[in-house]
C-alpha cells in the first residue's frame, strides 16, 4: 500500500488503475475523459444564451470532427481551459470522497 496521502495522488492512483492491464486502463481512462468532457459541455451549454445554444445545436447537427468541435468551443468559450481544469478537479475530489482517505491500490 502506498504511503502517499490520497489528496496528493493522481486520479488513476485514487481509483486503482494500476491494478488493470493495458487495454482495461485505456478503456477506463477513456470513460473518465468522457465523463469530464460531458461535465464541461453541460456547463458550457448551461452558460449559453438561447441563440448561442441554437447555433451550437445546428453546428453539432453537421457532425463536426473532434478538431472542428474543439475549434468551435475554443472560439466561443474563452475560459474553456479553466472549465476543463475545474471539472477535472471536481471529478478528482469526487473520487476522493467515494474512495475515502486510503488508496484502493494495495
N, C-alpha and C positions, 0 to 999 in steps of 0.2 A: 504494500500500500504506500502511496506517496505521502510525503510529509508537507507538501505544498498546500497552503490554505486554499480552499476552493475559490475564494474571491479573486485569487491571483491566477487561476487556471484558465486555459483556453476552453472554448465550448466543447471541442472534441474530447478533452480530458474529463470535463464535467459529466458528459453523458456516456463516457466509456467507449469511445470509438476505437481505441487501441486494441480492444478485445475482438474486433471484427476483422475479417480478411479483406483484401483489396477491393473487390467488387462490392462487398457489403458496405465498406466505408464510403466508397464513391456514391453508392445509392443513398446512403443516409445523409451525406453532405449535400447531395442534390436536393433531397427533401427539405433539409434545413434551409438551404438557399431559397427554395420555392416559398417556404413559409415566411421568411423575412421579406422577400420580394412582394408577396401578397400583402403583408402589413404595410409596406411602403406605398404600394399602389392604392390601397384603401385610404391611407392618409392623404395622398396626393389628390385623389378623386374627391374626397370629402372637402378639400380646400378649394375646389374649382367652383366657378360660377356656373349657372345653368348653361350659358353659352359655351363656356370652355368645356364643360362635360359633354355637351352635344358634339362639339368639334372633335373631342377626343374619341367619342364613340364612333364617329364617322371615320376617323383615322384608323382605329382598331379594325373596323369592318373591311379595310383594304388588305388585311392580313400582312402587316408590315414585318420585315425581318427584325431580329433582335437589335441589329445595328440601327435600323431606322427608328425603332421604338425608343432606343436609348437616346438618339439624337433629338427626337421629338420631345422627350421628357426633359433632357438637359436644357433645351432651348426655352422651355416654358416654366420650368421649376428650378430657379437659380440655386436654391438651397437643397437640392436633391441629395447631394453627398452628405450633408448634415442629417437629413431624414434617414438615409440608409444607416448611418452610424448610430443614431438614436434607436432605431428599430433593432439593429444588431445587439446593442447594449441591453435593450429591453428583453430580447429573446434570451440572452445570456443570464440576466437576472432571474427570469422565469425558470430557467434550467436550474439555477442555484436554489431557488425556492422549492422546486419539485424534488430535486435530488438531495436536498439537505446540506449539511455542512461537511460531509465527508465524500470524497470521490468514490464512485462505484467501481473504479479500477482497482483491482487487487492483485 
